[in-house]
Amino acid sequence: MPAFRLDGQVVAGFLATKMGCSYFPFSGKTLATLAAELGSYDQTKGALRFDAKRPLSAALVRKLLKTRVAERAVQAAKKPAR
């Protein structure tokens, strides 16, 4: 699965199969945070499924990524310094 990293940690991945496409935020919170905007998509706690004929809009992908990056920033701030 192609995935994107930020500061060495995976923040998003996309997967395409014969059955459809999926976006993975690698977080159990991202999709729940944006649930109101994702209601028309099939989803699980960790994946957003969509059809290649109805791809995710660029604006939605930006929002998903910004939400995930913000989550990572909060997680990083909570970690004690080494």
C-alpha positions as CSV (number, residue, x, y, z in Angstrom):
1,M,0.0,0.0,0.0
2,P,1.5,3.4,-0.9
3,A,1.7,5.5,2.2
4,F,2.9,9.0,3.1
5,R,5.1,9.8,6.0
6,L,5.6,13.0,8.0
7,D,8.6,13.2,10.3
8,G,9.1,9.4,9.8
9,Q,5.6,8.4,10.8
10,V,2.9,7.2,8.4
11,V,0.0,9.7,8.2
12,A,-2.0,8.5,5.2
13,G,-2.2,5.6,2.7
14,F,-4.2,4.8,-0.4
15,L,-5.1,1.4,-1.7
16,A,-6.8,0.4,-5.0
17,T,-8.1,-3.0,-5.8
18,K,-10.6,-4.5,-8.2
19,M,-13.3,-4.0,-5.6
20,G,-12.6,-0.3,-5.0
21,C,-10.3,2.2,-3.4
22,S,-9.6,3.0,0.2
23,Y,-8.0,5.8,2.2
24,F,-6.3,4.9,5.4
25,P,-5.5,7.7,8.0
26,F,-3.6,5.3,10.3
27,S,-5.6,6.7,13.2
28,G,-8.9,5.7,14.8
29,K,-9.8,9.3,15.3
30,T,-9.5,11.1,11.9
31,L,-12.6,9.5,10.3
32,A,-14.7,10.0,13.5
33,T,-13.7,13.6,13.6
34,L,-14.9,14.2,10.1
35,A,-17.9,11.9,10.3
36,A,-20.4,14.5,9.3
37,E,-18.6,15.2,6.0
38,L,-17.9,11.5,5.3
39,G,-21.5,10.2,5.8
40,S,-22.0,9.3,2.1
41,Y,-18.9,7.0,2.0
42,D,-18.6,3.5,3.2
43,Q,-16.2,3.4,6.1
44,T,-14.7,1.4,9.0
45,K,-12.9,2.8,12.0
46,G,-9.7,2.8,10.1
47,A,-10.6,3.1,6.4
48,L,-12.7,5.2,4.1
49,R,-13.8,3.3,1.0
50,F,-14.7,4.9,-2.3
51,D,-15.2,4.0,-5.9
52,A,-12.7,5.1,-8.5
53,K,-15.7,6.5,-10.5
54,R,-16.5,8.8,-7.6
55,P,-13.0,9.7,-6.2
56,L,-12.4,11.8,-3.1
57,S,-12.3,15.5,-3.9
58,A,-9.0,17.3,-3.5
59,A,-10.6,19.5,-0.8
60,L,-11.6,16.4,1.2
61,V,-8.2,14.8,0.9
62,R,-6.6,18.1,2.1
63,K,-9.1,18.2,5.1
64,L,-8.4,14.5,5.9
65,L,-4.6,15.2,5.9
66,K,-4.8,18.4,7.9
67,T,-6.9,16.6,10.5
68,R,-4.4,13.8,10.7
69,V,-1.4,16.1,10.9
70,A,-3.1,18.1,13.7
71,E,-3.7,14.8,15.6
72,R,0.0,13.9,15.2
73,A,1.0,17.4,16.5
74,V,-1.2,16.8,19.6
75,Q,0.4,13.4,20.1
76,A,3.9,14.8,19.8
77,A,3.2,17.5,22.3
78,K,2.0,14.9,24.9
79,K,5.1,12.8,24.6
80,P,7.8,13.5,27.2
81,A,11.1,14.8,25.8
82,R,13.9,12.3,25.7
